[in-house]
Amino acid sequence: MAEGSNGTLLILGGTGEAVDLAAAAVARFGPALRVVTSRAGVTQDPAPVAGAERRGGFGGVDGLAAYLAAESVDLVVDATHPFAAAMSAQARAACLRAGVPRLQLLRPPWAPGPGDRWVEVADAAAAARALPGLARRVFLTTGRRGLESYAGCAGLWFLVRLIEAPDTPLPLPACQVVTGRPPFTLAAERDLLARHRIDGLVTKNSGGAAGAAKLAAAREAGLPVVLLARPAAEPGERAETVDQAMDWLARRV
Ligand SMILES: NC(=O)c1ccc[n+]([C@@H]2O[C@H](COP(=O)([O-])OP(=O)(O)OC[C@H]3O[C@@H](n4cnc5c(N)ncnc54)[C@H](OP(=O)(O)O)[C@@H]3O)[C@@H](O)[C@H]2O)c1
């Protein structure tokens, strides 16, 4: 980016880190950097974001590459969720094609500690296979997508936590939906597990502090946790924290 120029940063969002990075970049660089956060548009009422915002898919690699050129984007930070593998792959391909530097902001995964009873599995289908014998009343926090995998789990009851209430019935034999968005406190997670007599948890290895309380509550209660492994990260430059991403930006703005 030329000295003194008003460059453009595109943050691929959908996480708390993306919101924090936009705030930090706007505060630090002011008018020297136009900060645009992109969201998929899945959540109806997302947290407000500093700088500009756009919503909705780009239309694959071609669409994103065209957007980068049309908006004269100088830098991209892919701060999407660790499980948003399609978007991250498209970001890598589009940035390579457009010659735009890209950083992936990827929080570290959770690791088991003393007292944890974790069963790590590759995907939702493997989680569904692992559940019988482990639990009967399951707290499921993996989001709306992939719930079909649990459709054949006869005899199990699911408490499903989603950001927003679903507009179609869930494909589960027996379930109840609770809505909520992170962060969750340990006290609230402890209470939820006790109130619904939960005896097992299924979650994604998202990492980060905002969703970690459920794991602590499960540990306290001695519950088994079926943990979906992350998809492989895209190659390229990577930061684990917003501060590290800010350092990467500071070297380029
Ligand atoms: N997967 C999760 O567990 C999870 C959890 C929390 C938050 N999120 C957030 O929710 C969004 C969707 O997640 P996903 O797992 O469905 O993603 P995905 O499978 O990787 O992406 C699906 C499609 O959604 C569009 N998209 C995704 N992120 C976008 C963004 N930041 N801006 C514009 N378009 C985006 C893209 O459409 P086009 O091909 O049309 O460009 C992409 O091909 C992501 O932004 C992610 O950060 C995901």
The ligand as an SDF file (V2000), in Angstrom:
LIG
                    3D

 48 52  0  0  0  0  0  0  0  0999 V2000
  -19.4380  -23.0100   10.6860 N   0  0  0  0  0  0  0  0  0  0  0  0
  -19.5430  -22.6360   11.9520 C   0  0  0  0  0  0  0  0  0  0  0  0
  -19.5270  -23.4610   12.8820 O   0  0  0  0  0  0  0  0  0  0  0  0
  -19.6840  -21.1800   12.3000 C   0  0  0  0  0  0  0  0  0  0  0  0
  -19.8100  -20.8110   13.6340 C   0  0  0  0  0  0  0  0  0  0  0  0
  -19.9210  -19.4530   13.9570 C   0  0  0  0  0  0  0  0  0  0  0  0
  -19.9160  -18.5070   12.9670 C   0  0  0  0  0  0  0  0  0  0  0  0
  -19.7920  -18.8930   11.6580 N   0  0  0  0  0  0  0  0  0  0  0  0
  -19.7900  -17.8500   10.6340 C   0  0  0  0  0  0  0  0  0  0  0  0
  -20.9360  -18.0140    9.8470 O   0  0  0  0  0  0  0  0  0  0  0  0
  -20.6540  -17.7560    8.4730 C   0  0  0  0  0  0  0  0  0  0  0  0
  -21.1050  -18.9280    7.6340 C   0  0  0  0  0  0  0  0  0  0  0  0
  -20.4220  -20.0790    8.1060 O   0  0  0  0  0  0  0  0  0  0  0  0
  -20.3830  -21.4010    7.2290 P   0  0  0  0  0  0  0  0  0  0  0  0
  -19.7690  -22.4590    8.0470 O   0  0  0  0  0  0  0  0  0  0  0  0
  -21.7110  -21.6000    6.5680 O   0  0  0  0  0  0  0  0  0  0  0  0
  -19.3320  -20.9400    6.1140 O   0  0  0  0  0  0  0  0  0  0  0  0
  -18.7810  -21.7230    4.8430 P   0  0  0  0  0  0  0  0  0  0  0  0
  -19.4350  -23.0520    4.7370 O   0  0  0  0  0  0  0  0  0  0  0  0
  -17.3120  -21.6630    4.8730 O   0  0  0  0  0  0  0  0  0  0  0  0
  -19.2690  -20.7560    3.6590 O   0  0  0  0  0  0  0  0  0  0  0  0
  -20.4580  -20.9690    2.9460 C   0  0  0  0  0  0  0  0  0  0  0  0
  -20.7010  -19.7860    2.0510 C   0  0  0  0  0  0  0  0  0  0  0  0
  -21.1460  -18.6690    2.8060 O   0  0  0  0  0  0  0  0  0  0  0  0
  -20.6070  -17.4690    2.2830 C   0  0  0  0  0  0  0  0  0  0  0  0
  -19.8180  -16.8460    3.3490 N   0  0  0  0  0  0  0  0  0  0  0  0
  -19.2460  -17.4350    4.4350 C   0  0  0  0  0  0  0  0  0  0  0  0
  -18.6460  -16.5300    5.2030 N   0  0  0  0  0  0  0  0  0  0  0  0
  -18.8390  -15.3360    4.5980 C   0  0  0  0  0  0  0  0  0  0  0  0
  -18.4510  -14.0110    4.9170 C   0  0  0  0  0  0  0  0  0  0  0  0
  -17.7560  -13.7220    6.0490 N   0  0  0  0  0  0  0  0  0  0  0  0
  -18.8140  -13.0330    4.0640 N   0  0  0  0  0  0  0  0  0  0  0  0
  -19.5030  -13.3010    2.9290 C   0  0  0  0  0  0  0  0  0  0  0  0
  -19.9030  -14.5280    2.5880 N   0  0  0  0  0  0  0  0  0  0  0  0
  -19.5710  -15.5440    3.4150 C   0  0  0  0  0  0  0  0  0  0  0  0
  -19.8140  -17.8520    1.0700 C   0  0  0  0  0  0  0  0  0  0  0  0
  -20.6990  -17.7460   -0.0300 O   0  0  0  0  0  0  0  0  0  0  0  0
  -20.2020  -17.4230   -1.5090 P   0  0  0  0  0  0  0  0  0  0  0  0
  -19.5690  -18.6650   -2.0320 O   0  0  0  0  0  0  0  0  0  0  0  0
  -21.4460  -17.0230   -2.2320 O   0  0  0  0  0  0  0  0  0  0  0  0
  -19.2120  -16.2950   -1.4260 O   0  0  0  0  0  0  0  0  0  0  0  0
  -19.4550  -19.2930    1.3370 C   0  0  0  0  0  0  0  0  0  0  0  0
  -19.2160  -20.0620    0.1870 O   0  0  0  0  0  0  0  0  0  0  0  0
  -19.1510  -17.5130    8.3530 C   0  0  0  0  0  0  0  0  0  0  0  0
  -18.9430  -16.1500    8.1380 O   0  0  0  0  0  0  0  0  0  0  0  0
  -18.5840  -17.9640    9.6950 C   0  0  0  0  0  0  0  0  0  0  0  0
  -17.5150  -17.1280   10.1150 O   0  0  0  0  0  0  0  0  0  0  0  0
  -19.6900  -20.2040   11.3090 C   0  0  0  0  0  0  0  0  0  0  0  0
  1  2  1  0
  2  3  2  0
  2  4  1  0
  4  5  1  0
  4 48  2  0
  5  6  2  0
  6  7  1  0
  7  8  2  0
  8  9  1  0
  8 48  1  0
  9 10  1  0
  9 46  1  0
 10 11  1  0
 11 12  1  0
 11 44  1  0
 12 13  1  0
 13 14  1  0
 14 15  2  0
 14 16  1  0
 14 17  1  0
 17 18  1  0
 18 19  2  0
 18 20  1  0
 18 21  1  0
 21 22  1  0
 22 23  1  0
 23 24  1  0
 23 42  1  0
 24 25  1  0
 25 26  1  0
 25 36  1  0
 26 27  1  0
 26 35  1  0
 27 28  2  0
 28 29  1  0
 29 30  1  0
 29 35  2  0
 30 31  1  0
 30 32  2  0
 32 33  1  0
 33 34  2  0
 34 35  1  0
 36 37  1  0
 36 42  1  0
 37 38  1  0
 38 39  2  0
 38 40  1  0
 38 41  1  0
 42 43  1  0
 44 45  1  0
 44 46  1  0
 46 47  1  0
M  CHG  2   8   1  16  -1
M  END
$$$$
